[in-house]
Amino acid sequence: MAGDAGQPSSGQLMAAIATIAVIGTLYALVGGIASVIWTEVVQMVVLLGAVVCALIQLRHSIPLDLGGLYDVLSAARTGSDRLGAGHAKLTVLSLSLSPGAEFTLFTALSGWLLLNLAAYGTDQDLAQRMLTCRSAAAGGRSAISAILLGIPIQLLFMALGLLLYVFYARPDIMAPRPYPQPVAEQAFLTFIIREMPAGLRGLMLAGLFAVAFTSLLSALNAMAASAVNDVYRPLARSSDARLELLVSRLAVLLWGAVLGLFACLCVSWRSGDHDSLLGFALGIMSFAYAGLLAVFLTALFTRRGNAASAIGALLTGFAVITLLQPRIWLAVTQHDSVLAAPWRMLIATGLAFLVCAAGRPAPSAARL
């Protein structure tokens, strides 16, 4: 059963994950990367349309003019309401040096910067999109365009979050809701289900499902392509096109099952984690990104490293990120404070880089 505030149970979340994983895997079997890219375009249009509809509905529901909204959001909050408090909602930069602070100027210039370097420099998920471009220059322009287009989209979602805060966390402004105040992670979904008209409700739920399918489809294609190119082809003794197609489809099925099971694991893992949902989701990437980025930087900036040290760096990054997870960190140190996800990424990447650079290159290899 769902909780009092409408939060789904672990069983409901796992059922939703299984449904998305099965449908997404079957869809990925039918089309290739071209179908994934065009599907993502349609899904993004649906999602952004849903967000715009939600913004209009929220703005219409809040009985304040723009000046009143600004005054409310810029005023400091010192309470402990569950949708966030203790600072002005319009605060742009945080200079906090707390090791548990996830989103500050310093984490943006360190751990989160490394995470983005890894995403654009080493992740097949993004690289496969750029490889569909006609030239390297076109691929570079597509990457830059994606970043620039992401800025107004992020601002759109931030505006949505601000209005949801006023709608749910300010009963002195809004009429009391006939149901418990939702936790921050459930605010948008609660608004869709309880406040939106039926037609728009369906559109917005379709937009949310689109996000899940977008992430799954691109990941499945990237992982299957890597499995075929990096594992199967070097080991295969023949170049049978039909056999390779069969192997690629089996790889899609395998990785679909792996991703679905890992997502189910994250449901229970997240329940005892100290990160925010966004920090948790981004922090999951660091398990693979820390070692990959270390190997990438070693090859790019040094003449050190070999196959053994590269494997050691991958294992080191994974192990360090695991040991620094809040649950394990608290169990080992018995200390109340934990390291936020960007600091974990910074430490793990640095240690993995040292491991990779410690290897001596082969005499015949100028670089890693």
URJOVEN-V665606 format. One line per field, one symbol per residue. psi: psi as a letter, one per 40 degrees, with the letter a starting at -180 (. if undefined). burial: I if it has 16 or more other ideal C-beta (glycine too) atoms within 10 Angstrom, else O. Layout:
psi = ???
burial = ???
This chain:
psi = iiideehiidddddddddddddddddddddiadddddddddddddddddddddddddddddhfiiddddddddehiheafieehaeiheehdhhfheheehdgiddddecdddddddddddehdddddddeeididddddddddddddddddddddddddddddddddegeediiiieiihiideedddddddddiiddddddddddddddddddddddddddddddddedddddieifhdddddddddddddddddddddddddddddddeieiidddddddddeddddddddddddddeifiiadddddddddddddddddeiddddddddfidiihiddddddddddddddddedhhiidehdi.
burial = OOOOOIIIOOOOIIOOIOOIIOOIIOIIOOOOIOOIIOIIOOIIOIIIOIIOIIIOIIOOOIOIOOOOIOOIIOOOIOOOOIIIOOOOIOOOOIOOOOOOIIIIOIIOOIIIOIIOOIIOOIIIIIIIIIOOOOOOOOIOOOIOOOOOOOOOOOOOOOOIOIIIIIIIIIOOOOOOOOOOIIIIOIIIIIIIOOOIOOOIIOIIOOIOIIOIIIIIIIIIIIIIIIIIOOOOOOOOOOOOOOOOOOIIOOIIOOIIOOIIOOIIOIIOOIOOIIIIOOIIOIIIIIIIIIIIIIIIIIOOOOOIIIOOIIOIIIOIIIIIIOOIIIOOIOOOOOOOOIIIIIIIIIIIIIIIIOIIIOIOOOOOOOOI
